[in-house]
């Protein structure tokens, strides 16, 4: 159903630039460390090692019992959170798990993903990113120094070799000259091995930092339950798409979609089922997305869509087709096989270019959504272009 209503810190750009600069130049994979099998010692098996094996087996068993008790999937994220909780290795995770157990008595896969993402995000600050970048730049400086040193060593070796070779051509006693040549060569080989080792370590550290920064970026811009971009990422896309639309003279429309009676779904069927509903609706909305239609989870049970090249009325029709599709679905609670009440969402759509700034357009779409809820839910309302 559609309808129309009338609706009346210091910038981190420097840090962002540094991220963009170094990310373009870093590539390659670290070489594997060489292991001298002959120098490895065989571990002694005794009482202490037996106790350690027993302790690890018990820990694995406890983790399995924890995941099974809460019907959690065996995933790296769930295993990691369970490990942190059971061992007390992460105080934040331990407190979060205890709190949700006291409140709900049960943990869901979605909650595990959320708490893991929050713990990663807590470590991501402008200062920590700057520190990582400093380390990357330090590694790159060291790399340049090592290469410069290697070139100089090669030049010095060549000059010394040439000088010593004169003694052979002049017909003097060759044994001392050959000994010096061997010594020079041995010294050069040792220097080369040292530089190669240092370069491998440098490359491994740089690759690890690059991976950490990529993880930080994804954690900061993606919703870990649905896999969609989050509010932060959407705001960046909105600004970029607005510039493109204005430059090319295209339409730009925004829509807020909010699941109806979502609290009732959680209370009746459990938070695990609620998480599955969120993922299912995210999937339906994603089917409409492409390079001109962007979908993100704005928070809670609310999603936001951005349409470039569509008028607000056309965007309203596109959103309404997804709403109709969802309203005709007969969803089943997977935990008990019971059919659920009809799941639906309400939405509000606004023309971004009709307002002085994007935030005003978002507020207009939000007001339209609010009235759609007031007037019965399971409908899409279109905000007028003028306040």
Secondary structure, DSSP 8 states (H G I E B T S, - for coil): -EEEE-------HHHHHHHHHHHHH-----------GGG------SHHHHHHHHHHHHHHHHHHHHHHHTT----HHHHHHHHHHHHT--HHHHHHHHHHHHHTS---HHHHHHHHHHHHHHT--HHHHHHHHHHHHHHHHHHHHHHHHHHHHHHHHHHHHHHHHHHHHTT--HHHHHHHHHHHHHHHHHHHHHHHHHHHHHHHHHHHHHHHHHHHHHHHHB-TTT-SB-HHHHHHHHHHHHHHHHHHT--EEEEEEEETTHHHHHHHH-HHHHHHHHHHHHHHHHTT-BTTEEEEEEETTEEEEEEES--HHHHHHHHHHHHHHHHT---B-TTT--B-----EEEEEEEGGGSSSHHHHHHHHHHHHHHHHHTTSS-EEEE-S--
